[in-house]
Amino acid sequence: MNGIFKRIAFLYKWFVLIALAVIGKIIYLQFINPTETTDADISFREEVIEANRGNILARDGRPLATSVPYYRIRMDCTVSHPDTFNKYIDALSGKLAAFFKDKPARAYKQEIEKARKEGKRYKALGNRLVDYAELETIKKFPLFRLGSNKGGILSEQKYKRNNPYGRLAYRTIGFINTEGVGVGIEGSCDYYLKGTPGRQTIQRMLGGEWRPVNSEESVPPKDGYDIQTTIDIDIQEAAENALKEQLSKSDNIEGATALVMEVSTGAIRAIANMKKDGKGGFDESYNYAIGEATEPGSTFKLVTLVALIEDGYVTLNTPIDAGNGRWNYAGYTYTDTHPNGLLTVQKAFEKSSNISFAKLAVEYYGSDEKKFVDRVQSMKLGERFNLDIQGEARASIYAPGDAMWSRSSLSSMAIGYATLLTPLHTLTFYNAIANGGKMMKPYFIENYQQDGEIIKQFEPQEISGAICSKRTVETVKKALRGVVTDGTGRTLNNNRYQISGKSGTARMSYGKYGYEKNGYRKYQASFAGFFPSEDPKYSAIVILYSGDTRGNFYGATWAGPVFKQIADHIYTSSTDWQPVLEGKQMKTNTLPDISAGKSEAEKTMLAELPIKGAAEISRRLDKRGWVRFAKDSSGITVQNLFTDGDSLANVVDMGLKDALYLLENQGYKVKFSGWGRVIRQDPPAGSKPDKNTVINLQLTENGTN
């Protein structure tokens, strides 16, 4: 009996202690610290609402980067009726396992059943976000097709950055990494792109689920600005394709860059960067164009030429003795690829003679080296641009008195050494010459927009109204044109439009080892210029960076073809400087050469031609499919062109667009050279090459060999 009373007394004491503790807590909360916790704090909280990140657009409004909604799949494991849940859980688990491919069906079943027992109403499913189409597919899975109230499917919307054109201009467009650090436009314009988040009050419901509470205190998010760039997608694609094609020709190239600038404004229409990715390919992983300051090499000779002419020391006809190809000065040996003897300044520039320009600098500035440096700096060559994207490297123009200056600095600087420039700095200088001496600030952003309305417009800006006199500009333009007609850039010359520019080849330093290490050297090959020469619309620069090599790596050979391919694309796709055809639209009896093609298109073309018998020829084209034309004494005859069957179609005498259409629809890949109509195809028409065969087409402007 005593034992029973003792146990009752023990329990009584515990009840009293618990009651006293509860009373003490109430007194503490009500009187000592009444603000620590309230029912409202437990049931309500404020949630941040993410703003939609703005788009990054090309100059024509096409999206280069955009935020696309993706969804996290979750499940309320408690809402389904037990019979319904048991009926569909196996099928649902199988579908989830097949869709996400991250775990077997039995693992999904075990996780969902466990979550159901624990009363979880927000169970995450899958190993990734899904897009809208995938979400619609998942909603049709067993159990989920019953909806959220009976099947338990829930989706949480997230936004994921998407680049519709893949890696096109990727380094310039940029990105924000997982730590919130950004590069390119994404990084530099993050404040404007990300917008302002909103907020709302949410309430915890039974089972732990949080839901929004309608309240006037909620603040909606303000979406970020769309940013329209200066990038022209078509020119950008042409630049990247031209670079990739040239890079594929050698395994010893570490990287490359190409820039295209609009002469009158400084707007960057293309910026392509390729860096070896370690997997046998190249990727837009490093911005050489603005972030790599190196010794530019012979493209700098234009700067030296401007200084010499502007200071009145030389003309293009001034003679200079380049000697036997070697010249020693200040403990350094300057060399040319071969002996040149006596040259004019014009010829020395066309041949890119190192000896000639080193000698000219020493002869006219040797007694006052600072005068040369002051002239270079007055041309704003090393100006900091304060670009609207991140990663701009500083240019370095050394001067007498600097720690880096030596007795050989003047002669070395004259030929593009002893100074550091980014490709963008070099291009900006060449663009100024193309622009009559007016130097424009390069820029990448046209405007900020909100819902299609321009909020802030960025206008072209001058760095310098005149880097030199008009007379000097016109003189050096002749020298630049001479490089393409008679000098190192002859392979760029053509009879459709004129290119002016300068090739450059520079050894790259190994640091303390100098310009050679264990018998190996590294080069950068470049070509900078503008087109068309008589009324420049675009300027461009192309630079390729070699790996270690014992051979040579010339700018005209490696960078020149890329420059020309980009320029050709711009010329053929633009009407800005095509010649205007003048005439009185009088009918003529002269029979024209008509290219082969689709009969419907030929009829449309014939209707516009003022030739005799056009109506009769057009009538004969009805329902003929693909046709070609022949001329004889009686006039123009129409011949059927057979394109069906297994044999290779005959595309000779066609324009490139029609030829590509036919051959690619037959399953072949096509390479072409030239411009105009097809005059030769290899393999020939009628043959039956394998489908992996590349068909080579040669085109010419006048349609003849």
Secondary structure, DSSP 4 states (H G I P E B T S, - for coil): -HHHHHHHHHHHHHHHHHHHHHHHHHHIIIII-TTS--HHHHHEEEEEEPPPPPPEE-TTS-EEEEEEEEEEEEE-TTSS-HHHHHHHHHHHHHHHHHHH-SS-HHHHHHHHHHHHHTT-S-EE-SSS-B-HHHHHHHTTSTTGGG-TTTT-EEEEEEEEEE-TTTTTTHHHH-EE-TTS-EEHHHHHTHHHHH-B-EEEEEEE-TTS-EEE---TT-B--BPPPEEEES--HHHHHHHHHHHHHHHTT-S-EEEEEEEEEETTT-BEEEEEEEEE-SSSSEES-S-HHHH--B--GGGGHHHHHHHHHHTTS--TT-EEE-TTSEEEETTEEEE-SS---EEEHHHHHHHT-HHHHHHHHHHHHTT-HHHHHHHHHHTTTT-----SSS-PPPPEE--TTSTT--TTHHHHHHTT-SEEB-HHHHHHHHHHHHTTTPEEPPB-EEEEEETTEEEEE----EEES-SS-HHHHHHHHHHHHHHHHHSTTGGG--SSS--EEEEEEEEEP-GGGTT-BTTBBEEEEEEEEEESTTS--EEEEEEEEE-SBSS---HHHHHHHHHHHHHHHHHHH--TTPPPP------B-PPPP--BEEHHHHHHHHHH--BTTHHHHHHTTTT--EEEEEEETTEEEEEE----SSSPP--TTBBHHHHHHHHHHTT-EEEEESSSEEEEEESPTT----TTPEEEEEEETTS--
